[in-house]
Amino acid sequence: MGNLVAIVGRPNVGKSTLFNRLTQTRRAIVNEEAGTTRDRQYGLSEWNGKAFSVVDTGGWVVNSEDIFEEEINRQVAIAIEEADVIMFVVDVLSGITDLDQYVAEILRRSKKPVMVVANKVDTFDLQYQAAEFYGLGLGDPYIMSAINGLGSGEMLDKLVSFFSDDKESIEEELPRIAVVGRPNAGKSSIINAFIGEERHIVTDIAGTTRDSIYARYNKFGRDFYLVDTAGIRKKAKVNEDIEYYSVIRAIRAIENSDVCILMIDATRGIESQDLNIFSLIQKNRKGLVVCVNKWDLVESKTAKDIKRYESAIRERLAPFTDFPIVFASALTKQRIFKVMETAMQVYENKKRRVSTAKLNEFMLPLIENYPPPAYKGKYIKVKYVAQMPDTQVPTFILFANLPQYIKAPYLRFLENKLRETWEFHGTPILIFPRQK
């Protein structure tokens, strides 16, 4: 993993339509879980067996009243900084505009691979108009219609040819734990507290690696990698841009990890950016530990307060509520090891296998007593339950006579029962009904 494609371009050239086309095939399989629609700007895609992430930079920017120039600047800056390949979308109907020229100029100066995508070629006759985009000085334009898919295959072939082959930098299969969260929630401090030394991750060398750095942690009988997003350089306009940068950084760290420790600032509670990062963790199906940091700064810490705080967090992150919450302080090192042990426990839960015999012994009587609701007068019989081997998260198959009629609420009921019976705290669970 780790190929990130950014879509840039001026407004109304069809960036979102292209984004949806690139991610929809995958999304149809990934199934829209309730509550994960908050981040429309990021999706996973695959072509010819190569997986990549797509970021629609336009999606993050609030359309301000002033000229689009500033907005475009920001999009392009993020793309150049973070992406492996940049798709520059232009509109064949309107030809080259001043704004396109302006974007092209910035992109020509960057060292990143750029693909010019001439969109809205909805009929074959329009393809000849794309020739003028050679004038942007960014190589061959690729014609396509984001609406009906014309030309998308060729364009994607070219796109994946830019990807470097994934050379896994890590030989051993050790757990990978990522610390993610909003800026200033205390990510670096907690990593430093874990490793016990001040590591200055921030370097000023141009082109610091954008990838995640792995810090090997090997003490007190624990052995794992901490995934650390490298080279977070403070931007001049921090207050504006840090939001986007941190979300894109989080994407990278989350994709490269097994379990995510989501840091929340105890003094500020859950904010929208926390929710965005949370839904990225969900979308990528990673284990989760919520760490409420700066707990030393909270005035009253009675058991009642802790209860209230916990239920507030679970409420905001519903429907997935079965995850551990640890109250800690990176500064005073209070409960720092608890955070780590919990993350390791979640990793174990994520790999947990339940034998088919035990599974059926428990599930079949349960399903008999609480069968799935009949649908249009048809009774649904579940014959057999099995856990699939070698999946990223615990995945269960229900073999039934009419799998298509088993609906989400019932699957959620079964999921909760599985969680009550076996230790799946902190990990997503998937349940698929299948035809026997």
C-alpha positions in Angstrom: 0.0 0.0 0.0 1.1 3.6 0.2 0.5 4.9 -3.3 -1.5 8.1 -2.9 -3.1 9.8 -5.9 -4.3 13.4 -5.6 -6.9 14.9 -7.9 -6.4 18.7 -8.5 -8.1 21.2 -10.8 -10.2 24.2 -10.8 -13.9 24.1 -9.7 -16.5 22.3 -11.9 -14.2 20.3 -14.1 -15.5 17.0 -12.7 -13.0 16.2 -9.9 -15.7 14.7 -7.7 -17.2 12.6 -10.5 -13.8 11.3 -11.3 -13.1 10.6 -7.7 -16.4 8.6 -7.4 -15.6 6.7 -10.6 -12.2 5.7 -9.2 -13.4 4.7 -5.8 -16.9 3.3 -6.5 -16.0 -0.2 -7.6 -14.1 -0.7 -4.4 -16.7 1.1 -2.4 -19.5 -1.1 -3.6 -17.6 -4.0 -2.0 -16.5 -2.1 1.0 -20.2 -1.5 1.8 -21.1 1.9 3.2 -21.2 1.4 6.9 -23.5 3.6 8.8 -21.6 6.6 10.0 -18.6 6.4 7.6 -19.9 8.9 5.1 -18.3 11.9 6.7 -15.1 11.8 4.6 -16.1 11.8 1.0 -12.7 13.1 0.0 -10.7 9.9 0.5 -11.2 6.5 -1.0 -9.4 3.3 -1.8 -9.2 2.1 -5.3 -7.6 -0.7 -7.3 -6.6 -1.3 -10.9 -4.8 -4.4 -12.3 -4.1 -5.7 -8.8 -2.5 -2.4 -7.7 -4.2 -0.8 -4.7 -3.9 3.0 -4.2 -5.6 5.7 -2.3 -7.3 8.6 -3.9 -7.7 12.1 -2.4 -9.9 14.7 -3.9 -8.1 17.8 -2.6 -11.0 20.0 -3.6 -13.2 18.3 -1.2 -11.4 19.7 1.8 -11.5 23.3 0.8 -14.4 25.5 1.8 -15.4 27.6 -1.1 -14.5 31.0 0.1 -15.9 34.2 -1.4 -12.6 35.4 -2.7 -11.1 34.3 -6.0 -10.5 30.6 -6.4 -6.8 31.2 -6.7 -6.0 30.8 -3.0 -8.1 27.7 -2.8 -6.3 26.2 -5.8 -2.9 27.1 -4.4 -3.7 25.2 -1.3 -5.0 22.1 -3.1 -1.9 22.0 -5.3 0.5 22.6 -2.5 -1.0 19.6 -0.6 -0.9 17.4 -3.6 2.7 18.3 -4.5 3.7 17.8 -0.9 1.9 14.5 -0.2 0.9 12.6 -3.3 2.8 10.1 -5.4 1.0 10.9 -8.5 -1.1 14.1 -9.3 -4.1 14.0 -11.6 -4.7 17.4 -13.1 -8.3 17.5 -14.3 -9.2 19.9 -17.1 -12.5 20.4 -19.0 -12.4 19.7 -22.7 -15.5 21.9 -23.3 -14.0 25.0 -21.9 -10.5 24.5 -23.1 -7.5 26.0 -21.3 -8.4 28.8 -18.9 -6.1 31.2 -17.1 -6.6 29.2 -13.9 -5.5 26.0 -15.7 -2.4 27.8 -17.0 -1.7 28.9 -13.5 -2.0 25.4 -12.0 0.1 23.9 -14.8 2.9 26.4 -14.1 3.1 25.3 -10.5 2.9 21.6 -11.4 5.6 21.9 -14.0 8.0 23.2 -11.4 7.2 20.3 -9.1 9.1 17.1 -9.5 6.1 14.9 -9.1 4.6 12.8 -11.9 1.5 14.7 -13.3 -1.2 13.3 -15.5 -3.3 15.7 -17.5 -6.9 14.3 -17.6 -9.1 16.0 -20.2 -12.5 15.3 -18.7 -16.1 15.6 -20.2 -15.1 13.8 -23.4 -18.6 12.3 -23.3 -18.7 11.6 -27.0 -16.0 10.5 -29.4 -16.2 13.7 -31.4 -14.9 15.7 -28.5 -11.6 13.8 -28.2 -9.9 16.0 -30.9 -10.5 19.1 -28.8 -8.2 17.6 -26.2 -5.2 18.3 -28.3 -5.0 21.9 -27.1 -4.0 20.6 -23.6 -0.6 19.7 -24.9 -0.1 23.5 -24.6 0.0 23.0 -20.8 3.5 21.6 -21.2 2.7 18.5 -19.0 2.9 15.8 -21.6 0.1 13.8 -23.3 -3.4 14.6 -22.1 -5.5 11.5 -21.3 -9.1 11.9 -22.5 -11.9 10.5 -20.5 -15.5 10.9 -19.4 -15.8 10.6 -15.7 -19.6 10.3 -16.3 -19.7 7.4 -18.7 -16.2 6.0 -18.2 -14.9 6.5 -21.7 -11.1 6.3 -21.8 -10.8 5.4 -18.1 -9.0 2.1 -18.7 -6.2 3.7 -20.7 -5.9 6.4 -18.1 -5.7 4.0 -15.2 -3.1 1.9 -17.0 -0.9 4.9 -17.2 -1.7 5.9 -13.6 -0.5 2.6 -12.1 2.6 2.6 -14.2 3.9 5.5 -12.1 3.7 3.5 -8.9 6.8 2.1 -7.4 6.7 -1.5 -6.6 5.9 -2.0 -2.9 9.1 -3.0 -1.3 8.2 -3.9 2.2 10.7 -2.2 4.5 9.8 -4.5 7.3 10.9 -8.1 7.0 9.4 -9.4 10.2 5.8 -9.8 10.9 5.6 -7.7 13.9 2.5 -5.8 15.1 2.4 -2.2 13.7 0.9 0.4 15.9 0.1 3.9 14.7 -0.4 6.9 16.9 -2.9 9.2 15.2 -4.9 12.3 16.2 -5.3 15.9 15.7 -2.3 18.3 15.9 -1.3 19.0 19.5 -3.2 16.0 20.9 0.2 14.8 22.0 1.2 12.2 19.4 4.9 13.0 19.5 5.0 13.2 23.3 3.5 9.8 23.7 5.8 8.3 21.1 8.8 9.9 22.9 7.4 8.6 26.2 7.1 5.1 24.8 10.6 5.0 23.4 12.0 7.0 26.3 14.1 9.4 24.3 13.5 12.6 22.5 13.6 11.8 18.8 13.6 14.9 16.7 11.5 13.7 13.9 11.0 17.1 12.4 13.8 17.7 9.8 14.2 20.6 7.5 15.8 18.8 4.6 13.7 19.4 1.5 11.8 16.2 0.6 12.0 14.5 3.9 10.4 11.1 3.3 6.7 11.4 3.2 6.3 7.8 4.2 5.7 6.5 7.7 8.8 5.8 9.8 8.8 2.7 11.8 10.3 2.9 15.3 11.1 -0.6 16.6 10.0 -0.9 20.3 11.6 -3.8 22.1 11.5 -3.7 25.9 9.7 -5.1 28.8 8.9 -8.2 26.8 7.1 -6.3 24.1 8.2 -6.2 20.5 6.4 -4.1 17.8 6.8 -1.2 15.5 5.4 2.2 16.2 4.3 3.8 12.9 5.3 7.4 13.0 4.4 9.9 10.3 7.5 11.5 9.3 8.5 15.0 8.5 5.6 17.0 9.7 6.9 20.4 8.8 4.9 23.3 10.2 3.6 25.4 7.4 3.6 29.1 7.4 -0.2 29.4 7.5 -0.5 26.7 10.1 -4.0 27.6 11.3 -5.4 27.0 7.8 -3.5 24.2 6.4 -2.5 22.0 9.3 -6.0 20.5 9.2 -5.6 19.0 5.7 -2.0 18.0 6.1 -2.8 16.2 9.3 -5.6 14.3 7.7 -3.5 13.2 4.8 -0.7 12.2 7.2 -3.2 10.2 9.2 -4.2 8.3 6.1 -0.7 7.2 5.5 -0.1 6.1 9.1 -3.4 4.3 9.3 -2.9 2.4 6.1 0.5 1.1 7.3 -0.7 -0.1 10.7 -2.5 -2.9 12.4 -3.8 -1.0 15.4 -4.4 2.7 15.8 -4.1 4.6 19.0 -6.4 7.6 18.5 -5.2 10.4 20.7 -7.9 12.8 22.1 -7.1 15.9 24.0 -8.9 15.6 27.4 -9.1 19.4 27.7 -11.0 19.7 24.3 -13.1 16.6 24.0 -14.0 15.1 20.6 -13.9 17.5 17.7 -14.8 17.0 14.0 -11.3 16.2 13.0 -11.2 13.4 15.6 -14.3 12.0 13.9 -12.7 12.2 10.5 -9.6 10.3 11.7 -11.9 7.8 13.4 -13.8 7.1 10.2 -10.5 6.6 8.4 -9.6 4.0 10.9 -13.0 2.3 10.4 -12.8 2.5 6.6 -9.4 0.8 6.7 -10.6 -1.8 9.2 -7.9 -1.3 11.8 -7.9 -2.1 15.5 -8.6 0.9 17.7 -7.6 2.2 21.2 -8.8 5.6 22.2 -6.2 7.4 24.4 -7.5 10.4 26.3 -4.3 12.4 26.7 -3.5 15.3 29.1 -5.6 13.7 31.8 -3.4 15.4 34.3 -4.9 18.7 33.3 -8.5 17.7 34.0 -9.7 19.1 37.4 -12.1 16.6 38.6 -11.4 12.9 38.0 -14.0 11.0 40.1 -15.2 7.7 38.8 -18.4 9.4 37.8 -16.6 11.9 35.6 -14.6 9.1 34.0 -17.9 7.2 33.3 -19.4 10.3 31.8 -16.4 11.1 29.7 -16.3 7.5 28.4 -20.0 7.4 27.4 -19.7 10.7 25.7 -16.8 9.4 23.5 -18.7 6.2 22.7 -21.8 8.2 21.8 -19.9 10.3 19.3 -18.2 7.3 17.7 -21.2 5.1 17.5 -22.2 2.7 16.0 -18.8 1.1 16.7 -18.5 1.3 20.4 -16.6 -1.8 21.5 -13.2 -0.4 21.9 -11.0 0.4 24.9 -10.5 3.9 26.3 -7.4 4.7 28.3 -7.0 7.9 30.3 -3.3 8.8 30.2 -0.8 11.7 30.3 2.2 11.7 28.1 3.7 14.4 30.2 3.6 12.7 33.6 3.8 9.3 31.9 0.7 8.2 33.8 -0.7 5.0 32.4 1.5 5.2 29.3 2.2 1.5 29.5 -1.5 0.7 29.9 -2.0 2.4 26.5 0.6 0.1 24.9 -0.6 -3.1 26.5 -4.1 -2.3 25.5 -2.9 -1.8 21.9 -1.2 -5.2 22.0 -4.3 -6.8 23.4 -6.4 -5.3 20.5 -3.8 -6.7 18.1 -4.3 -10.1 19.6 -8.1 -9.8 19.4 -7.8 -8.8 15.7 -6.0 -12.1 15.0 -8.3 -14.2 17.2 -9.6 -17.4 15.6 -12.7 -19.2 16.9 -12.9 -22.8 16.0 -15.8 -23.8 13.8 -17.1 -26.3 16.3 -17.2 -23.7 19.2 -18.7 -21.1 16.9 -21.6 -23.3 15.8 -22.1 -24.6 19.3 -22.8 -21.1 20.4 -24.3 -19.4 17.3 -26.7 -22.0 16.0 -28.9 -22.3 19.2 -28.8 -18.5 19.5 -30.0 -18.1 15.9 -32.6 -20.6 16.4 -34.0 -18.8 19.4 -33.7 -15.4 17.7 -34.0 -16.1 14.0 -33.6 -13.4 11.4 -37.0 -11.7 10.8 -38.9 -13.3 7.9 -38.9 -11.3 4.8 -42.0 -11.1 2.5 -43.2 -14.2 4.2 -40.0 -16.2 3.5 -38.3 -17.8 6.5 -34.5 -17.5 6.6 -32.6 -20.5 7.9 -29.0 -20.3 8.9 -27.3 -23.7 8.5 -23.8 -23.1 9.5 -21.3 -20.4 10.6 -17.6 -20.3 10.0 -14.7 -17.9 10.4 -12.7 -17.2 7.3 -8.9 -17.9 7.6 -6.2 -15.3 7.1 -8.4 -12.2 7.0 -7.3 -8.7 8.1 -10.0 -8.6 10.7 -12.2 -11.4 12.2 -14.6 -12.3 9.3 -17.5 -14.7 9.7 -19.7 -16.3 7.1 -23.3 -17.2 7.7 -24.4 -19.9 5.3 -28.2 -19.4 4.8 -30.9 -20.4 2.4 -31.8 -16.7 1.6 -28.7 -14.7 2.5 -29.9 -11.6 0.6 -32.7 -11.1 3.1 -30.5 -11.0 6.2 -30.4 -7.3 7.0 -27.9 -5.0 8.8 -29.7 -4.8 12.2 -29.7 -8.5 12.5 -26.0 -8.8 11.6 -25.3 -6.1 14.2 -27.2 -8.2 16.8 -25.0 -11.2 15.9 -21.9 -9.1 16.0 -22.7 -7.9 19.5 -23.3 -11.5 20.6 -19.9 -12.5 19.2 -18.3 -9.6 21.0 -19.9 -10.6 24.3 -18.7 -14.2 24.0 -15.2 -13.8 22.6 -12.6 -11.2 23.2 -13.0 -8.9 20.1 -12.6 -5.7 22.0 -11.2 -2.9 19.8 -11.3 -4.8 16.5 -13.9 -4.5 13.7 -15.8 -7.7 12.9 -17.3 -8.5 9.5 -20.2 -10.9 9.0 -21.3 -11.9 5.5 -24.4 -14.0 4.8 -23.7 -16.4 1.9 -25.6 -19.0 0.0 -25.0 -22.5 1.3 
